[in-house]
Amino acid sequence: MEFEEIFTVVDAEVFAKTKRRLKDVERFVLQGASLGQTYDEMAKASAYRYTPSYLKQDIGPKLWKQLSEVLGEDISKTNFQSALVRQAQLLPAAQKRQELAEKLYETEAKGYERNHAPLKLVGETPRSFLAPTYRERSVEGVRLQEEKQLACSLTPTSLEPRKNNRPAKLSLADSRMPWSTTSSLSSFVAGPPITHPRHFFGRERELKRIFNLYKHLPLQNAAVIGPRQSGKTSLLKYLKTITTASPVELRPEQHANWLPIPELYHWVFIDFQDPRLGTREGLLRYLLTCLELPTPASFDLDHFLDVVSCNLRTRTVFLFDEIGIALQRYRELDDCFWDSLRSLASHQVGNLAFILASHEPPKQLAEQSSLHSPFFNSFGYTTQLKPLTQEESRELISSSPLPFPPLDVDWILAQSKCWPVLLQILCRERLIALESSETHDTWKQEGLAHLKPYRYLLEE
């Protein structure tokens, strides 16, 4: 059997027993071992994106141990290929299970688009904490059985971490619908945040500056400021997913190598629009679940600080979206709470940082809410989101499956002033007109009508 056939079957079997897919780096090690490569040779083949010690001392031993447990026989770097062939022959139904899962998910996705109602899928929040929400999932991340089992209610027992089946770290594969091909994705997305990396355009300067804050210790805090619908949430989601995105999920030449070893980082997205994160216990329990740390049945802020201080070992970035809502509405998140987060980061040898997104600078927002914690003075880098550049805007427009006439491209650029959401709206309307073989300019009138709620952007 070819490596791809073996890998597909074994990956399905691993998922069936552990509720997780093999990571890209694990696939990389398996493929290197199938070619008889040493760990040094694998590291060289990855252009040292993965170091030899990381592959040999961390990924390799864990991978062979897990495969041994899943397949029921001793698996090592030298014998895994013959063992996988045997297992593949014994497990002919594994691939069928995967194909069935993909078909069922595609059916649900179509139902969502038709009814505009949330699917019963787990969203940005941990599976064991919040009610499910619709999100895109990656081509590689087909997890039907997992999502059906983990779509849970908000009962106290459901908030406790599972002992034998801990929720996996949220990664790109956890955050997408299993589109069978990238052609299943909408060409243009206007309104909801961008969740699939292929749809994200521009912000190269901001991305470079922010990721540079996290290439070395200590990790540093950053604030993303911009008006409503300027792309703040989309940027946070992109930060969380782009470094671990697979090539099939990206556009040609789309930059993804922002960090040397992205697997060392843990990005936790917190959406303060969700009122369930508006209490201390709710937010702290959510954070512990995301971090895969022990979550006692009853605890307070001191317990949270103790657990994180003693157990947090990975480089971690908390992405606080809509921080203004937290400061204005949630009284339990007071100065003492924010002081504690600042103290926690200060004592974590530089491996914990925060990124805030809001329409005003954090210090100004805090003062408006009568909060005076020094936490809001600790953001040494602030970026103000503005329209995309002409080059970035033209790249977005050119992503259309049907090319736009040059005069239409110039009109779209002029009317949108290069704001991402406005570009998406006008491109969507133009594409619909082209697909319908319309020869008149009605799409322009409809597009301008859709821009009216966003006039404030054009006045910036």
C-alpha positions in Angstrom: 0.0 0.0 0.0 1.1 3.6 -0.7 1.9 5.8 2.3 -1.2 8.0 1.7 -3.5 4.9 1.8 -1.9 3.6 5.0 -2.0 7.0 6.7 -5.7 7.6 5.8 -6.7 4.3 7.4 -4.5 4.6 10.5 -5.5 8.3 11.1 -9.1 7.2 11.0 -8.4 4.5 13.6 -6.5 6.8 15.8 -9.4 9.2 15.7 -11.9 6.5 16.4 -10.1 5.6 19.7 -8.7 8.9 20.8 -11.1 11.5 19.3 -8.3 13.4 17.7 -6.5 13.5 14.3 -2.8 13.1 13.8 -1.1 16.4 13.6 0.8 17.7 10.6 4.1 17.2 12.5 3.1 13.6 13.3 2.3 12.9 9.7 5.7 14.5 8.8 7.5 12.1 11.1 5.6 9.1 9.8 6.4 10.0 6.2 10.0 10.6 7.1 10.3 7.2 8.9 8.7 5.5 5.8 11.5 6.9 3.8 14.1 5.6 6.3 15.1 9.1 7.4 16.8 9.8 10.7 15.4 12.6 12.9 18.3 14.8 11.8 17.4 14.2 8.2 13.7 14.9 8.9 14.6 18.2 10.5 16.7 19.2 7.5 13.9 18.2 5.1 11.6 20.6 7.0 14.1 23.4 6.6 14.5 23.2 10.4 11.0 24.3 11.0 11.2 21.3 13.4 14.4 20.8 15.3 16.0 17.3 15.6 15.6 17.3 19.4 12.0 18.3 19.1 11.3 15.4 16.7 13.4 12.9 18.6 12.7 13.7 22.2 9.1 15.0 22.0 7.1 14.1 18.9 8.6 10.7 18.1 8.3 9.0 21.5 4.7 10.2 22.0 3.7 9.2 18.5 5.1 5.6 18.8 3.5 5.2 22.2 0.1 6.4 21.0 0.2 4.1 17.9 1.2 1.2 20.1 -1.8 1.8 22.4 -4.2 2.3 19.5 -3.1 -0.6 17.3 -2.5 -3.0 20.1 1.2 -3.9 19.3 4.6 -2.4 19.9 5.2 0.3 17.3 8.6 1.9 16.7 10.3 4.0 14.1 11.8 1.0 12.5 8.9 -1.4 12.4 5.9 1.0 12.0 5.5 0.6 8.3 5.0 -3.2 8.3 2.8 -2.9 11.3 0.6 -0.3 9.6 0.2 -2.5 6.5 -1.0 -5.3 8.7 -3.4 -3.0 10.5 -4.7 -1.5 7.3 -5.5 -4.9 6.0 -7.4 -5.7 9.2 -9.3 -2.4 9.3 -11.0 -2.0 5.9 -13.9 -0.1 7.3 -11.9 2.8 8.7 -11.9 4.8 5.6 -15.6 4.2 5.0 -16.3 5.7 8.4 -14.3 8.8 7.5 -16.1 9.2 4.2 -19.5 8.8 5.9 -18.5 11.5 8.5 -17.5 13.8 5.7 -20.8 13.3 3.8 -22.9 13.9 7.0 -21.0 17.1 7.8 -21.4 18.4 4.3 -25.2 17.8 4.6 -25.3 19.8 7.9 -23.2 22.6 6.4 -25.6 22.9 3.5 -28.5 23.0 5.9 -26.8 25.9 7.8 -26.4 27.9 4.6 -30.0 27.3 3.7 -31.6 28.1 7.0 -29.0 30.5 8.5 -29.3 28.7 11.8 -26.4 27.5 14.0 -25.4 23.9 13.5 -24.8 21.7 16.5 -21.1 22.0 16.3 -18.6 23.2 18.9 -17.2 26.6 18.4 -14.3 28.7 19.5 -15.0 27.9 23.1 -14.0 24.5 24.6 -16.3 21.6 23.9 -16.8 20.9 27.5 -17.8 24.4 28.4 -20.1 26.2 26.0 -23.1 25.3 23.9 -22.1 24.5 20.3 -21.8 27.1 17.5 -21.2 26.8 13.8 -17.6 27.1 12.6 -15.7 26.1 9.6 -13.6 22.9 9.8 -10.5 21.9 7.9 -10.3 19.3 5.2 -8.2 17.2 7.5 -10.3 17.7 10.6 -13.3 15.5 10.1 -14.6 14.8 13.6 -18.3 14.0 13.3 -18.4 11.4 16.1 -16.5 13.7 18.4 -18.7 16.7 17.9 -21.9 14.7 18.3 -20.7 13.4 21.7 -19.3 16.6 22.9 -22.1 19.0 22.0 -23.0 19.4 25.7 -25.3 21.4 28.0 -24.1 24.0 30.5 -24.4 21.9 33.6 -21.8 21.9 36.4 -20.7 18.4 35.6 -20.2 19.2 31.9 -17.7 21.9 32.9 -15.4 19.5 34.5 -12.5 18.2 32.4 -12.6 14.6 31.2 -10.0 12.4 32.9 -9.5 9.8 30.1 -10.4 12.0 27.1 -9.2 15.5 27.7 -10.3 18.1 25.2 -7.5 18.5 22.7 -5.8 21.9 22.3 -7.9 24.1 20.1 -6.1 24.1 16.7 -6.9 24.8 13.1 -8.4 21.4 12.6 -10.7 22.0 15.6 -12.1 25.2 14.1 -13.3 24.3 10.6 -16.1 22.5 8.8 -14.8 19.5 6.8 -15.2 21.1 3.3 -14.4 18.3 0.9 -12.6 20.9 -1.4 -11.8 24.5 -1.1 -14.4 25.1 -3.9 -17.1 24.3 -1.2 -16.2 27.6 0.5 -18.1 30.8 -0.3 -16.0 33.1 -2.5 -16.7 36.2 -0.5 -17.7 36.6 3.1 -19.4 39.8 4.4 -20.7 40.2 7.9 -19.4 37.3 10.0 -15.7 37.2 11.0 -13.3 35.5 8.6 -12.6 32.0 10.0 -11.0 30.2 7.0 -7.4 31.5 6.3 -8.0 31.4 2.5 -10.5 34.2 2.9 -8.2 36.5 4.9 -6.3 39.1 2.9 -3.9 41.9 3.8 -2.8 43.1 7.2 0.8 41.9 6.4 2.4 44.7 8.3 0.2 44.1 11.4 0.8 40.4 11.3 4.6 40.8 11.0 4.8 43.2 13.9 2.5 41.1 16.2 4.2 37.7 15.4 7.6 39.3 16.0 6.4 39.9 19.6 6.1 36.2 20.1 9.2 34.8 18.4 11.3 35.3 21.6 10.7 35.4 25.3 9.3 37.3 27.0 6.1 37.3 25.1 4.7 40.8 24.9 1.2 42.3 25.0 -0.5 43.9 22.0 -3.7 45.9 21.4 -5.7 45.9 18.1 -7.8 49.0 17.8 -10.3 49.8 15.1 -13.9 50.8 14.4 -16.7 48.3 14.2 -16.5 45.8 11.3 -12.9 46.9 10.6 -11.6 43.3 10.9 -10.5 43.0 14.5 -12.1 39.7 15.2 -11.0 38.2 11.9 -7.4 39.2 12.7 -7.5 37.5 16.1 -8.9 34.3 14.5 -6.3 34.5 11.8 -3.5 34.9 14.4 -4.8 31.8 16.1 -5.0 29.6 13.0 -2.6 30.6 10.3 0.6 29.2 11.7 -0.8 25.7 11.8 -2.8 25.8 8.6 -2.1 23.1 6.0 -1.1 24.0 2.5 -4.5 22.9 1.1 -6.2 25.5 3.2 -4.1 28.4 1.9 -3.9 30.4 -1.3 -0.8 30.0 -3.4 2.0 32.1 -2.0 0.0 32.8 1.2 2.5 33.3 4.0 2.1 31.0 7.0 5.6 30.5 8.4 5.3 33.4 10.9 6.7 31.4 13.8 9.7 29.0 13.9 7.9 26.2 15.7 4.2 27.0 15.8 3.4 23.8 17.7 5.0 25.3 20.8 2.3 28.0 21.0 -1.2 27.8 22.5 -3.7 30.5 21.3 -6.9 30.9 23.4 -9.7 33.0 21.9 -12.1 34.7 24.3 -15.2 36.3 23.0 -16.6 38.7 25.6 -19.9 39.0 23.6 -20.8 35.7 25.2 -22.4 36.5 28.6 -21.3 33.1 30.0 -17.8 34.6 30.2 -19.0 37.5 32.2 -18.5 36.0 35.6 -15.2 35.2 37.3 -16.0 31.5 37.6 -17.3 31.2 34.1 -14.3 32.9 32.5 -11.7 31.2 34.7 -13.2 27.8 34.2 -13.2 28.4 30.4 -9.5 29.4 30.5 -8.5 26.3 32.5 -10.5 24.1 30.1 -8.8 25.7 27.1 -5.4 25.2 28.7 -6.2 21.6 29.6 -5.4 22.2 33.2 -7.2 20.8 36.3 -10.6 22.4 36.9 -11.9 21.7 40.4 -15.6 21.6 41.0 -15.4 24.7 43.2 -12.7 27.3 43.0 -11.9 31.0 43.1 -9.4 33.5 41.7 -6.6 32.3 44.0 -7.1 28.7 43.0 -6.9 29.7 39.3 -3.7 31.6 39.8 -2.2 28.6 41.7 -3.2 26.1 39.0 -1.8 28.2 36.2 1.4 29.2 38.0 2.2 25.6 38.7 1.2 24.0 35.4 1.5 26.4 32.5 4.5 25.4 30.5 3.7 26.2 26.9 3.9 29.7 25.3 0.3 30.9 25.6 -1.5 33.9 24.2 -4.9 35.0 25.3 -6.9 36.7 22.6 -9.5 39.0 24.3 -12.1 40.0 21.7 -14.5 42.8 22.5 -12.7 43.8 25.7 -14.8 46.9 25.9 -17.9 44.8 26.6 -16.1 43.0 29.5 -15.2 46.4 31.0 -18.6 48.0 30.6 -20.9 45.1 31.5 -19.2 42.5 33.7 -18.8 43.9 37.2 -17.1 40.7 38.6 -14.1 41.5 36.3 -12.9 44.3 38.4 -9.5 45.8 39.2 -8.6 42.9 41.4 -9.2 40.5 38.6 -7.2 42.4 36.0 -4.4 43.0 38.5 -4.2 39.2 39.1 -3.8 38.5 35.3 -1.0 41.0 35.1 0.7 39.5 38.1 0.3 36.0 36.6 1.9 37.0 33.3 4.8 38.7 35.2 5.6 35.4 37.0 5.3 33.1 34.1 8.9 33.5 32.9 7.6 35.4 29.9 5.5 32.6 28.4 2.1 34.3 28.8 0.8 37.3 26.9 -2.5 39.0 26.0 -3.9 40.6 22.8 -6.9 42.8 23.2 -9.3 43.9 20.4 -11.5 47.0 20.9 -12.6 50.2 19.2 -10.6 52.3 21.7 -7.2 52.0 23.5 -7.5 49.7 26.5 -6.4 52.4 29.0 -9.1 54.8 27.8 -11.8 52.0 28.0 -10.7 51.2 31.5 -10.9 54.8 32.7 -14.4 55.1 31.1 -15.4 52.1 33.3 -13.8 53.5 36.4 -11.1 50.8 36.3 -7.5 51.7 37.2 -5.6 48.4 37.0 -2.0 48.6 35.7 -2.9 45.7 33.5 -4.2 48.2 30.9 -0.9 50.0 30.9 1.0 46.9 29.9 0.3 47.0 26.2 3.5 48.2 24.6 2.4 47.7 21.1 -0.9 49.1 19.6 -2.0 48.8 16.0 -4.8 50.8 14.5 -6.7 48.9 11.8 -7.1 51.0 8.7 -8.3 50.1 5.1 -6.2 47.6 3.2 -3.7 48.9 0.7 -4.6 49.0 -3.0 -2.4 46.0 -3.6 -4.0 44.0 -0.9 -7.5 45.0 -2.1 -6.7 44.0 -5.6 -5.5 40.6 -4.4 -8.9 40.1 -2.6 -10.8 41.1 -5.7 -8.7 38.8 -7.9 -9.7 35.8 -5.8 -13.1 35.7 -7.5 -13.6 32.5 -9.5 -14.8 34.7 -12.3 -12.6 37.7 -13.2 -14.1 41.2 -12.9 -13.8 43.7 -15.7 -11.1 46.3 -15.0 -13.6 49.2 -14.8 -15.7 47.2 -12.2 -12.5 46.6 -10.1 -11.8 50.4 -10.1 -15.4 51.1 -9.1 -15.2 48.6 -6.3 -12.0 50.1 -5.0 -13.4 53.6 -5.1 -16.7 52.8 -3.4 -15.2 50.6 -0.7 -12.2 52.8 0.1 -10.5 49.4 0.5 -12.2 48.5 3.8 -12.3 44.6 3.9 -16.0 44.2 4.7 -17.0 46.7 2.0 -14.8 45.0 -0.5 -16.4 41.6 0.4 -19.9 43.0 0.0 -19.3 44.6 -3.4 -17.3 41.6 -4.7 -20.1 39.3 -3.6 -22.7 41.3 -5.5 -20.5 41.5 -8.7 -19.9 37.8 -8.6 -23.6 37.0 -8.2 -24.3 39.2 -11.2 -21.6 37.5 -13.3 -22.8 34.0 -12.4 -26.4 35.0 -13.3 -25.2 36.4 -16.7 -26.6 39.9 -15.8 -25.5 42.6 -18.2 -26.9 45.6 -16.5 -25.5 47.5 -13.5 -28.2 46.6 -11.0 -25.5 44.9 -8.9 -24.0 48.3 -8.2 -27.2 49.7 -6.8 -27.7 46.6 -4.6 -24.1 46.7 -3.5 -24.4 50.4 -2.5 -27.6 49.6 -0.6 -25.8 47.0 1.4 -23.0 49.5 2.3 -25.4 51.9 4.0 -25.0 50.3 7.5 -21.3 50.8 7.2 -21.2 54.5 6.1 -19.2 55.3 9.3 -16.3 53.4 7.8 -16.3 55.6 4.7 -16.2 58.7 7.0 -13.1 57.5 8.9 
